Amino acid sequence: MITPTQNAVSSTAPARKPAAVPAERCACCNRALPSGHGTRVEFIGVLGPECIKKFSSLIVALRDVDGLEAHEDDQGSIRLAHHVIWSLRRAGVAVKVVESRPGVSAVQIVGIARKAAAVIQSWEEMRAEFERRLKLAAAEREAQSWVAA
């Protein structure tokens, strides 16, 4: 998880809670929803209870990285943002970089580039590596901050 206190990398995105909405079918598996309700997940659609469980780690990752900032004078935040962008694009998530203020760029999640089922399959295949690399980047940034102090 990326938070504002971890290694001077900040997320400006507000937390998004998935909303329950009326629906007949799951956007991922196309199964009928017996309750007539599913959970709306931004960029993906309305998911049933089984698929929301499959998507939970991706939902958390997208929420955490949407708005992730990279400061032009901080190589650690630039490397971390680059890794996040590369990994998400590889999983099928559409992202772009926007300038949030002078000298600071932010990662913005804009959608998914493949079908939801394909995105979650790619995400599950690379999730452990993604989380491991984020931890390594955080440790590297922390070590650099100790050297700079």
C-alpha positions in Angstrom: 0.0 0.0 0.0 1.3 3.5 -0.9 0.6 6.2 1.6 1.6 9.8 2.0 4.0 9.0 4.8 5.9 6.3 3.0 9.1 7.8 1.6 7.7 11.2 0.7 5.4 9.7 -2.0 1.9 11.1 -1.6 -1.5 10.1 -3.0 -3.9 12.9 -3.6 -6.9 10.7 -4.5 -9.8 10.3 -2.1 -10.7 6.8 -1.1 -13.4 5.4 -3.3 -15.9 3.0 -1.8 -17.5 0.6 -4.2 -21.2 1.2 -4.4 -24.0 -1.4 -4.4 -26.3 -0.9 -7.4 -29.2 -2.7 -9.0 -27.9 -5.1 -11.8 -28.9 -8.3 -13.4 -25.5 -9.6 -14.4 -21.9 -9.5 -13.3 -19.7 -7.4 -15.7 -16.8 -9.9 -15.3 -18.3 -13.4 -15.5 -21.7 -12.5 -16.9 -23.5 -14.6 -14.3 -27.0 -13.6 -13.2 -27.1 -11.8 -9.9 -29.8 -13.5 -7.8 -30.2 -10.6 -5.4 -30.6 -8.2 -8.3 -27.7 -6.1 -6.9 -24.0 -6.0 -7.5 -21.1 -3.8 -6.4 -20.2 -0.9 -8.8 -16.4 -0.8 -9.3 -15.0 2.2 -11.1 -13.6 1.4 -14.5 -14.8 -2.2 -14.4 -18.6 -2.2 -13.9 -21.0 -4.0 -11.6 -19.6 -7.1 -10.1 -21.2 -10.0 -8.3 -20.0 -11.2 -4.8 -17.6 -13.9 -6.2 -15.9 -11.5 -8.6 -15.7 -8.7 -6.1 -13.5 -11.0 -4.0 -11.3 -11.7 -7.0 -11.0 -8.0 -7.7 -10.4 -6.8 -4.1 -6.6 -6.6 -4.3 -6.8 -4.8 -7.6 -9.4 -2.3 -6.3 -7.2 -1.5 -3.3 -4.1 -1.1 -5.6 -5.9 1.2 -8.0 -7.3 3.3 -5.1 -3.8 3.5 -3.6 -1.9 4.5 -6.8 -4.5 6.8 -8.3 -2.9 10.2 -7.7 0.6 8.9 -6.7 3.0 11.8 -7.1 6.5 11.8 -8.5 8.6 14.9 -7.7 11.2 15.9 -10.4 13.9 16.3 -7.8 13.3 12.9 -6.1 14.6 10.0 -8.2 13.1 7.5 -5.8 9.5 8.8 -6.3 10.1 8.9 -10.1 11.3 5.2 -10.1 8.4 4.2 -8.0 5.9 5.9 -10.2 7.5 4.4 -13.3 7.3 0.9 -11.8 3.6 1.5 -10.9 2.7 2.7 -14.4 4.6 -0.1 -16.1 3.1 -2.8 -14.0 -0.5 -1.5 -14.2 -0.2 -1.1 -18.0 1.1 -4.6 -18.2 -1.9 -5.9 -16.3 -4.3 -4.0 -18.7 -5.0 -0.9 -16.6 -5.0 2.3 -18.6 -3.0 5.0 -16.8 -1.7 8.4 -17.7 0.7 10.9 -16.2 -0.6 14.4 -15.4 1.1 17.4 -14.0 -0.5 18.1 -10.7 1.6 21.2 -10.0 4.9 22.6 -11.2 7.6 19.9 -10.8 5.2 17.3 -9.7 3.6 14.6 -11.9 0.8 12.3 -10.8 -0.4 8.9 -11.9 -4.0 8.9 -13.0 -6.1 5.7 -13.5 -8.3 6.2 -16.6 -9.8 2.8 -17.2 -9.0 -0.7 -18.3 -7.6 -1.6 -21.6 -8.9 -5.2 -21.8 -11.9 -7.2 -20.6 -12.2 -7.2 -16.8 -11.6 -11.0 -16.6 -8.3 -10.6 -18.5 -7.2 -7.7 -16.3 -7.8 -9.6 -13.1 -6.0 -12.7 -14.5 -3.0 -10.5 -15.5 -3.1 -8.7 -12.1 -3.1 -12.0 -10.1 -0.2 -13.3 -12.1 1.9 -10.2 -11.3 0.5 -9.1 -8.0 3.2 -10.7 -5.8 6.0 -9.2 -7.9 4.3 -5.8 -7.9 4.0 -5.7 -4.1 7.6 -7.0 -3.7 9.0 -4.3 -6.0 7.0 -1.6 -4.2 8.4 -2.7 -0.9 12.0 -2.7 -2.3 11.4 0.8 -3.7 10.1 2.0 -0.4 13.2 0.5 1.4 15.5 2.1 -1.1 13.8 5.5 -0.7 14.0 5.2 3.1 17.7 4.3 2.9 18.3 7.3 0.7 16.5 9.6 3.1 18.8 8.4 5.9 21.9 9.2 3.8 20.6 12.6 2.8 19.8 13.5 6.5 
